[in-house]
Amino acid sequence: MTATKALKPVFSEEAASQEYAASLDAADPLREFRDQFIIPSKANLATKKLAKPGLSSEPSTYFCGNSLGIQPKAVSKYMEAQLDTWASIGVCGHFTTLEDSPLSQWQLLAEQAAASMSKIVGAQPEEVAAMGTLTMNLHLLLASFYKPTETKRKILMDWKAFPSDHYAIESHVAWHDLDAKENMVLIGPDEGQYEIQTEKILSIIDQHAEDAALLLLPGIQYYTGQLFDIPTITKYAQSKGLIVGWDLAHAYANVDLKLHDWNVDFAAWCTYKYGNAGPGAMGGLFVHERHGQVDYSAGPDTPKFRHRLTGWYGGDRSVRFMMDNKFKPIPGAGGFQLSNPSVIDLTCLCATLSVFDQTSMADLRQKSIKLTAYLEYLLLKDTDEETRLFDIITPSDPHARGAQLSVLLKPGLLHKVSERLQNAGIICDKREPGVVRVAPTPLYNTFSEVFNFVEEFKGALASS
Ligand SMILES: Cc1ncc(COP(=O)(O)O)c(C=O)c1O
């Protein structure tokens, strides 16, 4: 615990100036990545039109990567290459590609994306599949991993799970003719708290160890921004006989993950937040290698593999087109694929992944910890708990959070503050009843933007 705290950047008085923020930007080894993105301009946001000549193209301050990341310039280049492939060689694009294309033939494109995503989530390439969307993938994974029995049938989960996760879990419990109230165990914080202590999670696992089948938690909680201790919780729950899955919507491309080494059973994520793959982009899933094995010891036509819902794209490429109706899964997460994937979706995904391929999560995280700590420092500077018009409900330990700070405003302030931020060309999102979620991201945000944001935010509070 002490070692973790020691890593938190500490800022002195002089840090609260525009010049200091600029000096942090000048020293930032990742500063050039910003040029690889299209930052929405204030003019475009105000007019909802593409900037006309003569209109200001001053960039907005985009702190909303926790909801939808901005567009990498690579997307249009990759899309053009893909459209050229389709236009020039049609169906042959399945097995070949144009000479200078940065994209694989369509049959291999999902694997290209999975290989890059595996570096982001700390997995082996075969443990990751680029496919579907987050909720769909959670359904597919629950179909395979949630096997309630007479005695072990409960699912332990976040008390305020993102609604889609809650609905998905509820529907699986009902699918097995089980009662939702009895079989969905909600894990929440202590009264009056926002952070859920790891010890509390472990004690709830203990309480339900006898009859719980599965634990499914968010890596980062979308409302509070809390990053859970994934390795500790996973290990403990597995030691009590539970299968452990993680929804990494807010953790993917945000924090360092080591899904393979942490022995996570399964995980799923979307790629449109910190992953910048575009609205509704294709998602990803992880299945630990021990669950993806295909055993041919009983003969070449009788493979044994983990039960799942199947489709032809989960079938091994060597036999996929034999049309013999003998399902032989691709070993690993690829064996959970169903359909011929959208090449257009995959192209956006591969484009944004080409940016991540130029760096590492360790480097991104290092900057992110500093950026968010700077935001926290400036927000709290010269304030005290008694008189402050807001609380930061995200844990202050950098290892218990990602890029996002959730700022809970006193009642009645949310709309005024949001409007003022919007008028100043600052994009961050609000969640009722009173939270502004602020997420400076290391790939394209700067320390100067953090400084300017806090000036505007405090100005808005002062004038409310
Ligand atoms: C934690 C979490 N789970 C699930 C979802 C739903 O994702 P999708 O609409 O891609 O299925 C989201 C979307 O923001 C989310 O944040």
The ligand as a Tripos MOL2 file, in Angstrom:
@<TRIPOS>MOLECULE
LIG
   16    16     1     0     0
SMALL
NO_CHARGES

@<TRIPOS>ATOM
      1 C1        -19.5380   -0.5840  -18.4850 C.3       1 LIG1
      2 C2        -20.3160   -0.6980  -19.7620 C.ar      1 LIG1
      3 N1        -20.9220   -1.8790  -20.0450 N.ar      1 LIG1
      4 C3        -21.6400   -2.0170  -21.1800 C.ar      1 LIG1
      5 C4        -21.7860   -0.9890  -22.0780 C.ar      1 LIG1
      6 C5        -22.6160   -1.2090  -23.3140 C.3       1 LIG1
      7 O1        -21.8130   -1.2690  -24.4420 O.3       1 LIG1
      8 P1        -22.3880   -1.6740  -25.8730 P.3       1 LIG1
      9 O2        -23.4600   -0.6890  -26.2090 O.co2     1 LIG1
     10 O3        -21.2080   -1.5060  -26.7830 O.co2     1 LIG1
     11 O4        -22.8850   -3.0530  -25.8010 O.co2     1 LIG1
     12 C6        -21.1570    0.2440  -21.8340 C.ar      1 LIG1
     13 C7        -21.3020    1.3690  -22.7550 C.2       1 LIG1
     14 O5        -20.8830    2.4820  -22.5520 O.2       1 LIG1
     15 C8        -20.4190    0.3930  -20.6280 C.ar      1 LIG1
     16 O6        -19.8190    1.5450  -20.3110 O.3       1 LIG1
@<TRIPOS>BOND
     1     1     2 1
     2     2     3 ar
     3     2    15 ar
     4     3     4 ar
     5     4     5 ar
     6     5     6 1
     7     5    12 ar
     8     6     7 1
     9     7     8 1
    10     8     9 2
    11     8    10 1
    12     8    11 1
    13    12    13 1
    14    12    15 ar
    15    13    14 2
    16    15    16 1
@<TRIPOS>SUBSTRUCTURE
     1 LIG1         1 GROUP 0 **** ****
